[in-house]
Every structure is written in C-alpha cells, then in structure tokens.
Amino acid sequence: MNWILAIIAGAIIGWIASLVMNTDEQQGAVANILIGIVGSLLGQWLFSGVFGVASASAAGGFSFYGLLWGVLGAIVLIAILKAVRVLR
C-alpha cells in the first residue's frame, strides 16, 4: 500500500514541479512520477539534512509541508536536469 501512495504522491509532486518549470509537455506520466519521487528524496535530504529545516523531513508525504518540500525538491531536480541538458 505504501508503494501506491508513493506513486500517487510522486505523480502529483512531479506534475506540479513540471508545470512550474515549464517542462510538462515533454514529460510523460512515468517521468512525472520518477521526478516526483526522486525530487522528494532530494528535497528531504537537501532542506532537512543540509539546511536543517525541520518540516522538510516530511517531504513526499500527503500533508501541506510534505507536498511543499517535495515540489521544491523536484524543482531543484528539474533545474539540475535542465543544466545537464537532459530536459529542455
């Protein structure tokens, strides 16, 4: 059951991040899910582990802060992918 919730949260987070970063047209559903899940992990590590923001440990969860930090992590991931020219 946790995998299903992770896929749903990853899809929502990846979709919102792709809309913000204007990459929605070139990404499919699978890319949104992967970027959402990996972006949530990146957001949790970066904002909670590196910068010490306590609420960032909820990244990727179904709460306001979980979605917020997940989307921010996914935006950072998309920016990195754009920098190395994986995404346009």
BALUM-392033 format. One record per atom (N, C-alpha, C, O, CB): residue in one letter; atom name; x, y, z. Coordinates in steps of 0.02 Angstrom, whole numbers, plus 32768, in hexadecimal, padded with zeros to 4 digits. Glycine has a CB too. Example, Ala and Ser with C-alpha at 12.3 -4.5 7.8 and 13.67 -1.06 7.14 Angstrom:
% residues 2
+---------+-------+------+------+------+
| residuo | atomo |    u |    v |    w |
+---------+-------+------+------+------+
|       A |     N | 8294 | 7EE4 | 8186 |
|       A |    CA | 8267 | 7F1F | 8186 |
|       A |     C | 8294 | 7F5B | 8186 |
|       A |     O | 82C8 | 7F5A | 81A7 |
|       A |    CB | 8235 | 7F20 | 81C4 |
|       S |     N | 8282 | 7F90 | 8162 |
|       S |    CA | 82AC | 7FCB | 8165 |
|       S |     C | 8285 | 8002 | 818A |
|       S |     O | 829E | 8039 | 8192 |
|       S |    CB | 82C0 | 7FE2 | 811E |
+---------+-------+------+------+------+
% end
This chain:
% residues 88
+---------+-------+------+------+------+
| residuo | atomo |    u |    v |    w |
+---------+-------+------+------+------+
|       M |     N | 8029 | 7FC4 | 8000 |
|       M |    CA | 8000 | 8000 | 8000 |
|       M |     C | 802B | 803F | 8000 |
|       M |     O | 8018 | 8072 | 7FE2 |
|       M |    CB | 7FD2 | 8000 | 803C |
|       N |     N | 8065 | 803C | 8022 |
|       N |    CA | 8090 | 8076 | 8023 |
|       N |     C | 80AC | 8087 | 7FDF |
|       N |     O | 80B6 | 80C2 | 7FD0 |
|       N |    CB | 80CA | 806B | 8054 |
|       W |     N | 80B8 | 8055 | 7FB5 |
|       W |    CA | 80D0 | 8063 | 7F71 |
|       W |     C | 809C | 8088 | 7F48 |
|       W |     O | 80AD | 80B4 | 7F20 |
|       W |    CB | 80E4 | 8022 | 7F4E |
|       I |     N | 805E | 8076 | 7F50 |
|       I |    CA | 8028 | 8098 | 7F2C |
|       I |     C | 8024 | 80E1 | 7F41 |
|       I |     O | 801D | 810D | 7F16 |
|       I |    CB | 7FE5 | 8075 | 7F37 |
|       L |     N | 8028 | 80EE | 7F81 |
|       L |    CA | 8028 | 8133 | 7F99 |
|       L |     C | 8065 | 815A | 7F82 |
|       L |     O | 805F | 8195 | 7F72 |
|       L |    CB | 8024 | 8134 | 7FE5 |
|       A |     N | 809F | 8139 | 7F7F |
|       A |    CA | 80DB | 815A | 7F66 |
|       A |     C | 80D4 | 816C | 7F1C |
|       A |     O | 80EB | 81A0 | 7F07 |
|       A |    CB | 8118 | 812E | 7F71 |
|       I |     N | 80B5 | 8140 | 7EF5 |
|       I |    CA | 80AB | 814D | 7EAE |
|       I |     C | 807A | 8187 | 7EA5 |
|       I |     O | 8085 | 81B2 | 7E7B |
|       I |    CB | 8092 | 810E | 7E8B |
|       I |     N | 8045 | 8187 | 7ECB |
|       I |    CA | 8013 | 81BD | 7EC5 |
|       I |     C | 8032 | 8200 | 7EDA |
|       I |     O | 8029 | 8232 | 7EB8 |
|       I |    CB | 7FD5 | 81AE | 7EEF |
|       A |     N | 8055 | 8201 | 7F13 |
|       A |    CA | 8075 | 823F | 7F2A |
|       A |     C | 80AA | 8255 | 7EF8 |
|       A |     O | 80B0 | 8290 | 7EEA |
|       A |    CB | 8093 | 8236 | 7F70 |
|       G |     N | 80D1 | 8226 | 7EDE |
|       G |    CA | 8104 | 8237 | 7EAC |
|       G |     C | 80E6 | 8254 | 7E6D |
|       G |     O | 8102 | 8282 | 7E50 |
|       G |    CB | 812D | 81FA | 7E9B |
|       A |     N | 80AE | 8239 | 7E57 |
|       A |    CA | 808D | 8253 | 7E1B |
|       A |     C | 8075 | 829A | 7E26 |
|       A |     O | 807E | 82C5 | 7DFB |
|       A |    CB | 8052 | 8226 | 7E08 |
|       I |     N | 8057 | 82A7 | 7E60 |
|       I |    CA | 803E | 82EB | 7E6E |
|       I |     C | 8078 | 831C | 7E74 |
|       I |     O | 8076 | 8352 | 7E57 |
|       I |    CB | 8015 | 82EB | 7EAF |
|       I |     N | 80AC | 8308 | 7E99 |
|       I |    CA | 80E6 | 8334 | 7EA3 |
|       I |     C | 810A | 8340 | 7E61 |
|       I |     O | 811C | 837A | 7E52 |
|       I |    CB | 8116 | 8316 | 7ED6 |
|       G |     N | 8115 | 830C | 7E3A |
|       G |    CA | 8137 | 8314 | 7DFA |
|       G |     C | 8110 | 833E | 7DC9 |
|       G |     O | 812C | 8366 | 7DA4 |
|       G |    CB | 8144 | 82D1 | 7DDB |
|       W |     N | 80CE | 8336 | 7DC9 |
|       W |    CA | 80A4 | 835D | 7D9C |
|       W |     C | 80A5 | 83A7 | 7DAE |
|       W |     O | 80AD | 83D2 | 7D82 |
|       W |    CB | 805C | 8343 | 7D9E |
|       I |     N | 809F | 83B7 | 7DEE |
|       I |    CA | 80A1 | 83FD | 7E04 |
|       I |     C | 80E5 | 841C | 7DF4 |
|       I |     O | 80E9 | 8454 | 7DDC |
|       I |    CB | 8091 | 8403 | 7E50 |
|       A |     N | 811B | 83F7 | 7E02 |
|       A |    CA | 815E | 8411 | 7DF4 |
|       A |     C | 8169 | 841C | 7DA9 |
|       A |     O | 8189 | 844C | 7D95 |
|       A |    CB | 8194 | 83E2 | 7E10 |
|       S |     N | 814F | 83EE | 7D80 |
|       S |    CA | 8157 | 83F6 | 7D37 |
|       S |     C | 812F | 8431 | 7D1D |
|       S |     O | 8143 | 8451 | 7CEC |
|       S |    CB | 8142 | 83B6 | 7D13 |
|       L |     N | 80F6 | 8441 | 7D3C |
|       L |    CA | 80D1 | 847C | 7D29 |
|       L |     C | 80F6 | 84BC | 7D3B |
|       L |     O | 80F8 | 84EB | 7D14 |
|       L |    CB | 808C | 847C | 7D4A |
|       V |     N | 8115 | 84BC | 7D76 |
|       V |    CA | 813B | 84F7 | 7D8C |
|       V |     C | 8178 | 8502 | 7D60 |
|       V |     O | 8188 | 853B | 7D4F |
|       V |    CB | 8150 | 84EE | 7DD6 |
|       M |     N | 819A | 84CB | 7D4F |
|       M |    CA | 81D8 | 84D0 | 7D28 |
|       M |     C | 81CD | 84CE | 7CDC |
|       M |     O | 81FD | 84CE | 7CB5 |
|       M |    CB | 8207 | 8498 | 7D3C |
|       N |     N | 818E | 84CC | 7CC7 |
|       N |    CA | 817B | 84CD | 7C80 |
|       N |     C | 8199 | 8492 | 7C58 |
|       N |     O | 81B1 | 849B | 7C21 |
|       N |    CB | 8192 | 850F | 7C60 |
|       T |     N | 8197 | 8457 | 7C75 |
|       T |    CA | 81AE | 841B | 7C52 |
|       T |     C | 8176 | 83E7 | 7C4C |
|       T |     O | 8183 | 83AD | 7C3D |
|       T |    CB | 81EA | 83FC | 7C77 |
|       D |     N | 8138 | 83FC | 7C58 |
|       D |    CA | 8101 | 83CD | 7C5A |
|       D |     C | 80F4 | 83AC | 7C16 |
|       D |     O | 80E2 | 8371 | 7C14 |
|       D |    CB | 80C2 | 83F0 | 7C71 |
|       E |     N | 80FE | 83D0 | 7BE0 |
|       E |    CA | 80EF | 83B5 | 7B9E |
|       E |     C | 8121 | 837F | 7B89 |
|       E |     O | 810E | 8353 | 7B61 |
|       E |    CB | 80EF | 83EC | 7B6B |
|       Q |     N | 815E | 8380 | 7BA1 |
|       Q |    CA | 818F | 834F | 7B8D |
|       Q |     C | 8195 | 8314 | 7BBD |
|       Q |     O | 81B9 | 82E5 | 7BB0 |
|       Q |    CB | 81D2 | 8370 | 7B85 |
|       Q |     N | 8171 | 8317 | 7BF4 |
|       Q |    CA | 8172 | 82E1 | 7C26 |
|       Q |     C | 8132 | 82BA | 7C22 |
|       Q |     O | 80FC | 82D7 | 7C16 |
|       Q |    CB | 817D | 82FC | 7C6D |
|       G |     N | 8136 | 827A | 7C2B |
|       G |    CA | 80FB | 8250 | 7C2F |
|       G |     C | 80EB | 8241 | 7C77 |
|       G |     O | 8109 | 825C | 7CA5 |
|       G |    CB | 8105 | 8210 | 7C07 |
|       A |     N | 80BB | 8215 | 7C81 |
|       A |    CA | 80A6 | 8203 | 7CC4 |
|       A |     C | 80DD | 81E0 | 7CEB |
|       A |     O | 80E6 | 81EC | 7D26 |
|       A |    CB | 8068 | 81D6 | 7CC1 |
|       V |     N | 8101 | 81B4 | 7CC9 |
|       V |    CA | 8137 | 818F | 7CEB |
|       V |     C | 816E | 81BF | 7D01 |
|       V |     O | 8189 | 81B9 | 7D38 |
|       V |    CB | 8154 | 8157 | 7CBE |
|       A |     N | 8180 | 81EE | 7CD6 |
|       A |    CA | 81B4 | 821F | 7CE8 |
|       A |     C | 819C | 824B | 7D22 |
|       A |     O | 81C4 | 825C | 7D4E |
|       A |    CB | 81C5 | 824B | 7CAB |
|       N |     N | 815D | 825E | 7D23 |
|       N |    CA | 8143 | 8285 | 7D5B |
|       N |     C | 8148 | 825E | 7D9C |
|       N |     O | 815B | 827A | 7DCF |
|       N |    CB | 80FA | 8299 | 7D4E |
|       I |     N | 8137 | 821E | 7D9B |
|       I |    CA | 813B | 81F5 | 7DD7 |
|       I |     C | 8183 | 81EF | 7DEF |
|       I |     O | 8191 | 81F7 | 7E2A |
|       I |    CB | 811D | 81AF | 7DCA |
|       L |     N | 81B0 | 81E0 | 7DC1 |
|       L |    CA | 81F7 | 81D8 | 7DD4 |
|       L |     C | 8214 | 8219 | 7DEE |
|       L |     O | 8237 | 821A | 7E20 |
|       L |    CB | 821F | 81BF | 7D98 |
|       I |     N | 8206 | 8250 | 7DCB |
|       I |    CA | 8220 | 8291 | 7DE2 |
|       I |     C | 8200 | 82A4 | 7E25 |
|       I |     O | 8222 | 82C1 | 7E4F |
|       I |    CB | 8212 | 82C8 | 7DAE |
|       G |     N | 81C2 | 8293 | 7E2F |
|       G |    CA | 81A1 | 82A2 | 7E6F |
|       G |     C | 81BF | 827B | 7EA9 |
|       G |     O | 81CA | 8296 | 7EDF |
|       G |    CB | 8157 | 8293 | 7E6A |
|       I |     N | 81CC | 823B | 7E9E |
|       I |    CA | 81E8 | 8211 | 7ED3 |
|       I |     C | 8230 | 8224 | 7EE2 |
|       I |     O | 8243 | 822D | 7F1B |
|       I |    CB | 81E3 | 81C6 | 7EC0 |
|       V |     N | 8259 | 8229 | 7EAD |
|       V |    CA | 82A0 | 823A | 7EB7 |
|       V |     C | 82A6 | 8282 | 7ED0 |
|       V |     O | 82D1 | 8291 | 7EFA |
|       V |    CB | 82C7 | 8231 | 7E75 |
|       G |     N | 827B | 82AF | 7EB7 |
|       G |    CA | 827C | 82F4 | 7ECF |
|       G |     C | 8269 | 82FA | 7F18 |
|       G |     O | 8284 | 8324 | 7F3C |
|       G |    CB | 824D | 831E | 7EA5 |
|       S |     N | 823B | 82D0 | 7F2F |
|       S |    CA | 8228 | 82D0 | 7F75 |
|       S |     C | 8262 | 82B9 | 7FA1 |
|       S |     O | 826F | 82D5 | 7FD6 |
|       S |    CB | 81EB | 82A3 | 7F81 |
|       L |     N | 8284 | 8285 | 7F8A |
|       L |    CA | 82BF | 826E | 7FAF |
|       L |     C | 82F6 | 82A3 | 7FB0 |
|       L |     O | 8316 | 82AE | 7FE3 |
|       L |    CB | 82DA | 822D | 7F91 |
|       L |     N | 8300 | 82C4 | 7F77 |
|       L |    CA | 8331 | 82FA | 7F73 |
|       L |     C | 831D | 8334 | 7FA0 |
|       L |     O | 8347 | 8350 | 7FC3 |
|       L |    CB | 8339 | 8312 | 7F2A |
|       G |     N | 82DD | 8346 | 7F9F |
|       G |    CA | 82C5 | 837D | 7FCA |
|       G |     C | 82CC | 836D | 8014 |
|       G |     O | 82DF | 8398 | 803B |
|       G |    CB | 827D | 838C | 7FBA |
|       Q |     N | 82BE | 832F | 8026 |
|       Q |    CA | 82C5 | 831B | 806C |
|       Q |     C | 830E | 831E | 8081 |
|       Q |     O | 831E | 8337 | 80B7 |
|       Q |    CB | 82A9 | 82D4 | 8077 |
|       W |     N | 833A | 8304 | 8057 |
|       W |    CA | 8382 | 8305 | 8068 |
|       W |     C | 839D | 834C | 8068 |
|       W |     O | 83C0 | 8360 | 8097 |
|       W |    CB | 83A9 | 82DA | 8036 |
|       L |     N | 838D | 8373 | 8035 |
|       L |    CA | 83AA | 83B5 | 802E |
|       L |     C | 8390 | 83E5 | 8063 |
|       L |     O | 83B8 | 8406 | 8085 |
|       L |    CB | 839A | 83D1 | 7FEA |
|       F |     N | 834F | 83EA | 806A |
|       F |    CA | 8333 | 841C | 8097 |
|       F |     C | 8334 | 8406 | 80E0 |
|       F |     O | 833D | 8430 | 810D |
|       F |    CB | 82ED | 842C | 8083 |
|       S |     N | 832C | 83C6 | 80EE |
|       S |    CA | 832D | 83AE | 8133 |
|       S |     C | 8373 | 839D | 814A |
|       S |     O | 8388 | 83B1 | 8180 |
|       S |    CB | 82FF | 8372 | 813B |
|       G |     N | 8397 | 8377 | 8121 |
|       G |    CA | 83D9 | 8361 | 8134 |
|       G |     C | 840F | 8396 | 8130 |
|       G |     O | 8437 | 839D | 815D |
|       G |    CB | 83ED | 8327 | 810B |
|       V |     N | 840F | 83BC | 80F9 |
|       V |    CA | 8443 | 83ED | 80EE |
|       V |     C | 8433 | 8430 | 810F |
|       V |     O | 845C | 844B | 8134 |
|       V |    CB | 844E | 83F8 | 80A3 |
|       F |     N | 83F6 | 8449 | 8103 |
|       F |    CA | 83E4 | 848B | 811D |
|       F |     C | 83C2 | 8489 | 8161 |
|       F |     O | 83BA | 84BD | 8181 |
|       F |    CB | 83B6 | 84AD | 80EC |
|       G |     N | 83AE | 844E | 8178 |
|       G |    CA | 8393 | 8446 | 81BB |
|       G |     C | 834C | 845F | 81C5 |
|       G |     O | 8339 | 8470 | 81FD |
|       G |    CB | 83BE | 8469 | 81EB |
|       V |     N | 8324 | 8461 | 8190 |
|       V |    CA | 82DE | 8475 | 8197 |
|       V |     C | 82B7 | 8439 | 81B0 |
|       V |     O | 82B2 | 8406 | 818D |
|       V |    CB | 82C1 | 848F | 8152 |
|       A |     N | 829B | 843E | 81EB |
|       A |    CA | 827C | 8404 | 820C |
|       A |     C | 8240 | 83E9 | 81E6 |
|       A |     O | 8237 | 83AC | 81E2 |
|       A |    CB | 8267 | 8416 | 8253 |
|       S |     N | 8216 | 8414 | 81CA |
|       S |    CA | 81DA | 83FD | 81A8 |
|       S |     C | 81E9 | 83DC | 8166 |
|       S |     O | 81BD | 83BB | 8149 |
|       S |    CB | 81AA | 8437 | 819D |
|       A |     N | 8226 | 83E2 | 814C |
|       A |    CA | 8238 | 83C4 | 810C |
|       A |     C | 823F | 8378 | 8111 |
|       A |     O | 8241 | 8356 | 80DE |
|       A |    CB | 8278 | 83E1 | 80F2 |
|       S |     N | 8242 | 835D | 814D |
|       S |    CA | 8247 | 8315 | 8154 |
|       S |     C | 8206 | 82F2 | 813E |
|       S |     O | 8205 | 82B5 | 8136 |
|       S |    CB | 8257 | 8303 | 819C |
|       A |     N | 81D0 | 8318 | 8135 |
|       A |    CA | 8191 | 82FC | 811E |
|       A |     C | 818A | 82FC | 80D2 |
|       A |     O | 8155 | 82EC | 80B9 |
|       A |    CB | 8157 | 8323 | 813C |
|       A |     N | 81BF | 830C | 80AE |
|       A |    CA | 81BC | 8312 | 8065 |
|       A |     C | 81A1 | 82D2 | 8046 |
|       A |     O | 81B8 | 829B | 8056 |
|       A |    CB | 8201 | 8322 | 8048 |
|       G |     N | 8171 | 82DA | 8019 |
|       G |    CA | 8154 | 82A1 | 7FF6 |
|       G |     C | 8116 | 8285 | 8016 |
|       G |     O | 80F6 | 8259 | 7FF9 |
|       G |    CB | 8186 | 826C | 7FF0 |
|       G |     N | 8104 | 829D | 8051 |
|       G |    CA | 80C9 | 8284 | 8073 |
|       G |     C | 808A | 82A9 | 805E |
|       G |     O | 808E | 82DB | 803A |
|       G |    CB | 80D2 | 8289 | 80BD |
|       F |     N | 8052 | 828F | 8073 |
|       F |    CA | 8012 | 82AE | 8062 |
|       F |     C | 7FFE | 82E2 | 8097 |
|       F |     O | 7FC9 | 82DD | 80B5 |
|       F |    CB | 7FDC | 827A | 805B |
|       S |     N | 8028 | 8313 | 80A0 |
|       S |    CA | 8018 | 834C | 80CB |
|       S |     C | 802E | 838A | 80A4 |
|       S |     O | 8050 | 8385 | 8071 |
|       S |    CB | 803C | 8347 | 8111 |
|       F |     N | 801A | 83C4 | 80BD |
|       F |    CA | 802D | 8402 | 809B |
|       F |     C | 8079 | 8408 | 8096 |
|       F |     O | 8094 | 8415 | 8060 |
|       F |    CB | 8010 | 843E | 80BF |
|       Y |     N | 809B | 83FE | 80CF |
|       Y |    CA | 80E4 | 8404 | 80CE |
|       Y |     C | 8105 | 83CC | 80A6 |
|       Y |     O | 8138 | 83D7 | 8086 |
|       Y |    CB | 80FF | 8404 | 8115 |
|       G |     N | 80E9 | 8391 | 80A8 |
|       G |    CA | 8104 | 835A | 8081 |
|       G |     C | 8103 | 8368 | 8037 |
|       G |     O | 8134 | 835D | 8014 |
|       G |    CB | 80DE | 831B | 8090 |
|       L |     N | 80CA | 8382 | 801F |
|       L |    CA | 80C5 | 8393 | 7FD8 |
|       L |     C | 80EF | 83D0 | 7FC7 |
|       L |     O | 810E | 83D2 | 7F92 |
|       L |    CB | 807C | 83A1 | 7FC6 |
|       L |     N | 80F2 | 8401 | 7FF4 |
|       L |    CA | 8119 | 843D | 7FE7 |
|       L |     C | 8163 | 842D | 7FDF |
|       L |     O | 8182 | 8441 | 7FAE |
|       L |    CB | 8110 | 8470 | 8021 |
|       W |     N | 8180 | 8408 | 800F |
|       W |    CA | 81C7 | 83F7 | 800B |
|       W |     C | 81D5 | 83C6 | 7FD3 |
|       W |     O | 820A | 83C8 | 7FB5 |
|       W |    CB | 81DE | 83DA | 804E |
|       G |     N | 81A5 | 839B | 7FC4 |
|       G |    CA | 81AD | 836D | 7F8B |
|       G |     C | 81AF | 8393 | 7F49 |
|       G |     O | 81D8 | 8384 | 7F1E |
|       G |    CB | 8175 | 833B | 7F8A |
|       V |     N | 8182 | 83C4 | 7F41 |
|       V |    CA | 8181 | 83EC | 7F04 |
|       V |     C | 81C1 | 8415 | 7EFE |
|       V |     O | 81DE | 841A | 7EC8 |
|       V |    CB | 8144 | 841A | 7F03 |
|       L |     N | 81D8 | 8432 | 7F35 |
|       L |    CA | 8217 | 8458 | 7F33 |
|       L |     C | 8252 | 842C | 7F20 |
|       L |     O | 827E | 8441 | 7EFA |
|       L |    CB | 8223 | 847B | 7F76 |
|       G |     N | 8254 | 83F0 | 7F3B |
|       G |    CA | 8289 | 83C1 | 7F29 |
|       G |     C | 8285 | 83AD | 7EE0 |
|       G |     O | 82B8 | 83A7 | 7EBE |
|       G |    CB | 8286 | 8384 | 7F55 |
|       A |     N | 8248 | 83A2 | 7EC6 |
|       A |    CA | 823F | 8390 | 7E80 |
|       A |     C | 8252 | 83CA | 7E52 |
|       A |     O | 826C | 83BF | 7E1C |
|       A |    CB | 81F7 | 837A | 7E73 |
|       I |     N | 8244 | 8407 | 7E68 |
|       I |    CA | 8259 | 8442 | 7E41 |
|       I |     C | 82A5 | 8446 | 7E3D |
|       I |     O | 82C1 | 8454 | 7E08 |
|       I |    CB | 823C | 8483 | 7E60 |
|       V |     N | 82C6 | 8439 | 7E75 |
|       V |    CA | 8310 | 8438 | 7E74 |
|       V |     C | 8329 | 8401 | 7E45 |
|       V |     O | 8358 | 840B | 7E20 |
|       V |    CB | 832C | 842D | 7EBD |
|       L |     N | 8309 | 83C6 | 7E47 |
|       L |    CA | 831D | 838F | 7E1B |
|       L |     C | 8313 | 83A1 | 7DD2 |
|       L |     O | 833F | 8393 | 7DA9 |
|       L |    CB | 82F4 | 8350 | 7E2C |
|       I |     N | 82DB | 83BF | 7DC1 |
|       I |    CA | 82CF | 83D3 | 7D7B |
|       I |     C | 8302 | 8408 | 7D66 |
|       I |     O | 831A | 8406 | 7D2D |
|       I |    CB | 8287 | 83EE | 7D73 |
|       A |     N | 8313 | 8437 | 7D93 |
|       A |    CA | 8346 | 8469 | 7D82 |
|       A |     C | 8389 | 8448 | 7D74 |
|       A |     O | 83AD | 845C | 7D46 |
|       A |    CB | 834D | 849C | 7DBB |
|       I |     N | 839B | 8415 | 7D9C |
|       I |    CA | 83D9 | 83F0 | 7D90 |
|       I |     C | 83D6 | 83CB | 7D4D |
|       I |     O | 8406 | 83CB | 7D27 |
|       I |    CB | 83E7 | 83BE | 7DCA |
|       L |     N | 839D | 83AB | 7D3F |
|       L |    CA | 8395 | 8388 | 7CFF |
|       L |     C | 8397 | 83B7 | 7CC4 |
|       L |     O | 83B0 | 83A5 | 7C8F |
|       L |    CB | 8354 | 8360 | 7CFF |
|       K |     N | 837D | 83F3 | 7CCC |
|       K |    CA | 8382 | 8426 | 7C97 |
|       K |     C | 83CA | 843D | 7C8E |
|       K |     O | 83DF | 8449 | 7C56 |
|       K |    CB | 8354 | 8461 | 7CA7 |
|       A |     N | 83EF | 8443 | 7CC4 |
|       A |    CA | 8434 | 845A | 7CC1 |
|       A |     C | 8461 | 8429 | 7C9C |
|       A |     O | 848F | 843D | 7C78 |
|       A |    CB | 8450 | 8466 | 7D07 |
|       V |     N | 8453 | 83E8 | 7CA4 |
|       V |    CA | 847B | 83B5 | 7C81 |
|       V |     C | 845A | 83A1 | 7C3F |
|       V |     O | 846E | 8370 | 7C1F |
|       V |    CB | 8485 | 8378 | 7CAE |
|       R |     N | 8428 | 83C6 | 7C2B |
|       R |    CA | 8406 | 83BF | 7BEB |
|       R |     C | 83E3 | 837D | 7BE0 |
|       R |     O | 83DF | 8363 | 7BA8 |
|       R |    CB | 8436 | 83C9 | 7BB4 |
|       V |     N | 83C9 | 8360 | 7C17 |
|       V |    CA | 839E | 8325 | 7C11 |
|       V |     C | 8358 | 833C | 7BFE |
|       V |     O | 8336 | 831B | 7BD7 |
|       V |    CB | 839D | 82FB | 7C53 |
|       L |     N | 8343 | 8373 | 7C1B |
|       L |    CA | 8303 | 8393 | 7C0C |
|       L |     C | 8310 | 83D7 | 7BEC |
|       L |     O | 8344 | 83F6 | 7BF9 |
|       L |    CB | 82D6 | 839A | 7C4B |
|       R |     N | 82E1 | 83EE | 7BC3 |
|       R |    CA | 82E8 | 8430 | 7BA5 |
|       R |     C | 82BC | 8462 | 7BC8 |
|       R |     O | 82BC | 849C | 7BB5 |
|       R |    CB | 82D8 | 842F | 7B5C |
+---------+-------+------+------+------+
% end
